[in-house]
Amino acid sequence: MIFDKRRTLDRVLKYSYQACDIRKVQCDDNEDNTLYPNIHALDEHPTCRALINIDRTKVDYDDKMLSVHYEENYHPGDVFEWVGTNTYWLIYL
């Protein structure tokens, strides 16, 4: 069953319209204590394929569900760049 789920994710990442490229980013604190931190892509984390689906239960804000391989090492609290849209997202669950 686990092998079949992995195979399904591999195929979805290859053929689905919701599949995209993402890249982990690093947030640095500013010296001038402004509201927004400096965000830049990490060179040691190249882009990887992920599946981003809309969570239809939220109407107040933009909430998406991320599916990515476990080996890519994404955890709650990580920030990633959605390469196709040049937007930044926070993983909170």
N, CA, C and O of each residue as an XYZ file, in Angstrom:
372
protein
N       0.822     -1.184      0.000
C       0.000      0.000      0.000
C       0.877      1.263      0.000
O       0.575      2.223     -0.708
N       1.949      1.264      0.783
C       2.842      2.416      0.824
C       3.525      2.600     -0.532
O       3.670      3.725     -1.011
N       3.942      1.495     -1.145
C       4.570      1.572     -2.464
C       3.593      2.151     -3.493
O       3.994      2.955     -4.335
N       2.330      1.756     -3.438
C       1.336      2.271     -4.380
C       1.083      3.762     -4.174
O       0.901      4.497     -5.145
N       1.070      4.213     -2.920
C       0.888      5.650     -2.663
C       2.066      6.447     -3.193
O       1.886      7.526     -3.757
N       3.269      5.920     -3.014
C       4.459      6.604     -3.527
C       4.434      6.653     -5.058
O       4.771      7.676     -5.654
N       4.045      5.579     -5.673
C       3.971      5.533     -7.134
C       2.909      6.514     -7.653
O       3.110      7.163     -8.680
N       1.800      6.616     -6.953
C       0.746      7.559     -7.340
C       1.247      8.990     -7.225
O       1.006      9.800     -8.121
N       1.946      9.320     -6.127
C       2.495     10.667     -5.976
C       3.509     10.969     -7.076
O       3.524     12.078     -7.610
N       4.349     10.006     -7.420
C       5.328     10.209     -8.498
C       4.635     10.546     -9.814
O       5.073     11.440    -10.538
N       3.573      9.843    -10.119
C       2.854     10.091    -11.379
C       2.107     11.416    -11.349
O       2.063     12.129    -12.351
N       1.522     11.744    -10.212
C       0.810     13.011    -10.097
C       1.781     14.178    -10.240
O       1.455     15.171    -10.891
N       2.960     14.077     -9.646
C       3.953     15.146     -9.760
C       4.424     15.332    -11.197
O       4.880     16.410    -11.577
N       4.312     14.299    -11.969
C       4.762     14.366    -13.359
C       3.668     14.863    -14.308
O       3.962     15.582    -15.263
N       2.413     14.490    -14.056
C       1.364     14.734    -15.044
C       0.257     15.692    -14.606
O      -0.536     16.105    -15.453
N       0.163     16.059    -13.355
C      -0.972     16.849    -12.877
C      -0.802     18.341    -13.171
O       0.315     18.856    -13.227
N      -1.938     19.022    -13.358
C      -1.919     20.471    -13.530
C      -1.536     21.193    -12.243
O      -1.025     22.312    -12.297
N      -1.773     20.576    -11.090
C      -1.447     21.196     -9.815
C       0.016     21.008     -9.413
O       0.452     21.572     -8.409
N       0.768     20.242    -10.166
C       2.189     20.032     -9.869
C       2.974     21.288    -10.242
O       2.681     21.942    -11.243
N       3.972     21.613     -9.427
C       4.759     22.814     -9.664
C       6.158     22.623     -9.081
O       6.440     21.619     -8.428
N       7.015     23.592     -9.325
C       8.363     23.597     -8.758
C       8.385     24.529     -7.560
O       7.843     25.633     -7.605
N       9.027     24.067     -6.472
C       9.184     24.900     -5.287
C      10.649     24.880     -4.873
O      11.402     23.980     -5.246
N      11.044     25.894     -4.090
C      12.417     25.998     -3.604
C      12.377     26.523     -2.178
O      11.713     27.520     -1.896
N      13.085     25.856     -1.285
C      13.152     26.293      0.105
C      13.934     27.595      0.193
O      14.938     27.773     -0.496
N      13.467     28.508      1.046
C      14.131     29.804      1.213
C      14.513     29.998      2.670
O      14.027     29.297      3.557
N      15.394     30.963      2.896
C      15.866     31.278      4.237
C      15.473     32.716      4.555
O      15.627     33.603      3.715
N      14.970     32.950      5.759
C      14.600     34.286      6.205
C      15.666     34.788      7.162
O      15.963     34.134      8.162
N      16.245     35.946      6.863
C      17.237     36.572      7.728
C      16.619     37.778      8.412
O      15.785     38.467      7.825
N      17.019     38.036      9.638
C      16.564     39.221     10.354
C      17.242     40.461      9.788
O      18.402     40.424      9.376
N      16.499     41.550      9.777
C      17.049     42.826      9.331
C      17.732     43.537     10.485
O      17.331     43.390     11.640
N      18.761     44.304     10.171
C      19.422     45.091     11.199
C      18.572     46.282     11.618
O      18.641     46.724     12.764
N      17.768     46.805     10.692
C      16.985     47.997     10.999
C      15.626     47.680     11.621
O      14.799     48.576     11.790
N      15.388     46.398     11.965
C      14.166     45.954     12.646
C      12.891     46.315     11.895
O      11.896     46.701     12.509
N      12.915     46.192     10.581
C      11.703     46.415      9.808
C      10.794     45.217      9.938
O      11.190     44.170     10.450
N       9.585     45.380      9.475
C       8.574     44.347      9.645
C       8.885     43.087      8.838
O       8.611     41.981      9.304
N       9.449     43.232      7.642
C       9.654     42.093      6.767
C      11.113     41.649      6.770
O      12.009     42.480      6.624
N      11.364     40.347      6.935
C      12.746     39.865      6.896
C      13.261     39.766      5.466
O      12.483     39.773      4.512
N      14.564     39.675      5.331
C      15.157     39.428      4.015
C      14.936     37.972      3.654
O      15.201     37.079      4.458
N      14.454     37.737      2.458
C      14.167     36.377      2.011
C      15.016     36.112      0.779
O      14.992     36.888     -0.176
N      15.767     35.016      0.801
C      16.538     34.627     -0.371
C      16.565     33.109     -0.475
O      16.493     32.395      0.525
N      16.672     32.640     -1.706
C      16.658     31.199     -1.954
C      17.956     30.573     -1.487
O      19.029     31.166     -1.600
N      17.840     29.369     -0.963
C      19.029     28.637     -0.539
C      19.625     27.904     -1.721
O      18.918     27.189     -2.432
N      20.913     28.072     -1.938
C      21.562     27.402     -3.056
C      21.665     25.901     -2.828
O      21.663     25.131     -3.788
N      21.754     25.470     -1.563
C      21.893     24.045     -1.302
C      20.578     23.292     -1.454
O      20.564     22.062     -1.409
N      19.458     24.021     -1.635
C      18.160     23.395     -1.862
C      17.681     23.749     -3.262
O      17.063     24.796     -3.454
N      17.951     22.908     -4.227
C      17.473     23.199     -5.580
C      15.956     23.025     -5.653
O      15.325     22.569     -4.700
N      15.401     23.386     -6.766
C      13.957     23.245     -6.925
C      13.570     21.774     -6.900
O      14.341     20.904     -7.305
N      12.377     21.520     -6.424
C      11.832     20.168     -6.430
C      10.364     20.239     -6.844
O       9.745     21.301     -6.783
N       9.823     19.123     -7.256
C       8.428     19.056     -7.666
C       7.545     18.874     -6.448
O       7.894     18.150     -5.517
N       6.406     19.533     -6.462
C       5.435     19.417     -5.380
C       4.038     19.539     -5.963
O       3.853     19.996     -7.091
N       3.080     19.129     -5.191
C       1.679     19.214     -5.576
C       1.015     20.215     -4.643
O       1.038     20.038     -3.425
N       0.425     21.261     -5.201
C      -0.245     22.288     -4.400
C      -1.714     22.307     -4.790
O      -2.060     22.646     -5.922
N      -2.575     21.941     -3.846
C      -4.020     21.907     -4.066
C      -4.704     22.970     -3.225
O      -4.241     23.308     -2.136
N      -5.799     23.489     -3.736
C      -6.584     24.492     -3.018
C      -7.359     23.809     -1.906
O      -7.960     22.755     -2.114
N      -7.345     24.422     -0.709
C      -8.162     23.955      0.403
C      -9.451     24.758      0.365
O      -9.456     25.940      0.710
N     -10.527     24.140     -0.045
C     -11.775     24.857     -0.289
C     -12.540     25.228      0.981
O     -13.567     25.901      0.898
N     -12.068     24.809      2.144
C     -12.802     25.111      3.368
C     -12.486     26.501      3.906
O     -13.186     26.965      4.806
N     -11.486     27.172      3.409
C     -11.095     28.495      3.893
C     -11.518     29.559      2.883
O     -11.134     29.494      1.715
N     -12.297     30.526      3.324
C     -12.712     31.601      2.430
C     -12.093     32.937      2.835
O     -12.125     33.881      2.046
N     -11.535     33.043      4.035
C     -10.994     34.310      4.519
C      -9.571     34.576      4.043
O      -9.151     35.730      3.969
N      -8.839     33.539      3.725
C      -7.447     33.706      3.307
C      -7.066     32.586      2.361
O      -7.781     31.592      2.234
N      -5.926     32.757      1.694
C      -5.459     31.795      0.696
C      -4.745     30.649      1.406
O      -3.653     30.833      1.945
N      -5.353     29.483      1.405
C      -4.826     28.316      2.103
C      -4.693     27.181      1.097
O      -5.643     26.864      0.382
N      -3.529     26.579      1.045
C      -3.272     25.495      0.097
C      -2.762     24.273      0.848
O      -2.282     24.378      1.976
N      -2.872     23.120      0.211
C      -2.342     21.873      0.762
C      -1.147     21.460     -0.093
O      -1.244     21.380     -1.318
N      -0.010     21.198      0.575
C       1.243     20.867     -0.103
C       1.529     19.385      0.050
O       1.462     18.843      1.153
N       1.849     18.728     -1.062
C       2.303     17.341     -1.045
C       3.666     17.286     -1.717
O       3.831     17.688     -2.868
N       4.644     16.773     -0.962
C       6.013     16.706     -1.464
C       6.653     15.440     -0.890
O       6.236     14.953      0.161
N       7.659     14.912     -1.578
C       8.337     13.720     -1.087
C       8.974     13.968      0.272
O       9.462     15.066      0.541
N       8.971     12.962      1.118
C       9.541     13.065      2.462
C      11.031     13.386      2.411
O      11.545     14.087      3.283
N      11.721     12.883      1.404
C      13.161     13.087      1.287
C      13.540     14.545      1.044
O      14.696     14.920      1.245
N      12.587     15.372      0.616
C      12.869     16.785      0.355
C      13.000     17.581      1.651
O      13.479     18.714      1.630
N      12.580     17.000      2.785
C      12.828     17.563      4.119
C      12.124     18.905      4.350
O      12.749     19.860      4.810
N      10.842     18.978      4.034
C      10.032     20.155      4.332
C       9.249     19.884      5.609
O       8.645     18.823      5.768
N       9.268     20.859      6.520
C       8.632     20.711      7.833
C       7.838     21.972      8.164
O       8.038     23.005      7.525
N       6.933     21.908      9.160
C       6.238     23.122      9.603
C       7.237     24.178     10.054
O       8.199     23.885     10.763
N       6.989     25.404      9.631
C       7.888     26.510      9.921
C       8.796     26.858      8.756
O       9.399     27.931      8.753
N       8.910     25.979      7.764
C       9.733     26.259      6.587
C       8.993     27.220      5.653
O       7.766     27.191      5.556
N       9.753     28.056      4.980
C       9.222     28.958      3.965
C       9.753     28.478      2.626
O      10.932     28.151      2.493
N       8.865     28.438      1.629
C       9.312     28.034      0.301
C       8.802     29.018     -0.735
O       7.804     29.708     -0.528
N       9.510     29.067     -1.853
C       9.119     29.908     -2.985
C       8.410     29.044     -4.008
O       8.931     28.006     -4.418
N       7.235     29.461     -4.420
C       6.520     28.807     -5.516
C       7.101     29.418     -6.780
O       6.784     30.556     -7.129
N       7.954     28.659     -7.467
C       8.785     29.194     -8.542
C       7.955     29.761     -9.686
O       8.313     30.805    -10.231
N       6.876     29.120    -10.064
C       6.080     29.588    -11.196
C       5.374     30.905    -10.956
O       5.118     31.648    -11.904
N       5.051     31.214     -9.703
C       4.307     32.435     -9.394
C       5.154     33.471     -8.667
O       4.704     34.599     -8.464
N       6.372     33.108     -8.271
C       7.268     33.994     -7.526
C       6.614     34.503     -6.239
O       6.745     35.675     -5.888
N       5.902     33.599     -5.535
C       5.286     33.919     -4.252
C       5.919     33.052     -3.177
O       6.495     32.005     -3.472
N       5.809     33.495     -1.924
C       6.419     32.796     -0.803
C       5.328     32.279      0.124
O       4.339     32.966      0.380
N       5.519     31.053      0.626
C       4.508     30.382      1.424
C       5.147     29.807      2.685
O       6.310     29.403      2.679
N       4.373     29.777      3.759
C       4.805     29.242      5.045
C       4.067     27.932      5.305
O       2.846     27.866      5.165
N       4.799     26.904      5.680
C       4.181     25.620      6.049
C       3.844     25.690      7.533
O       4.733     25.877      8.364
N       2.567     25.540      7.871
C       2.197     25.645      9.269
C       1.595     24.377      9.841
O       1.349     24.334     11.047
N       1.348     23.362      9.071
C       0.874     22.071      9.587
C       1.630     20.949      8.924
O       1.382     19.779      9.219
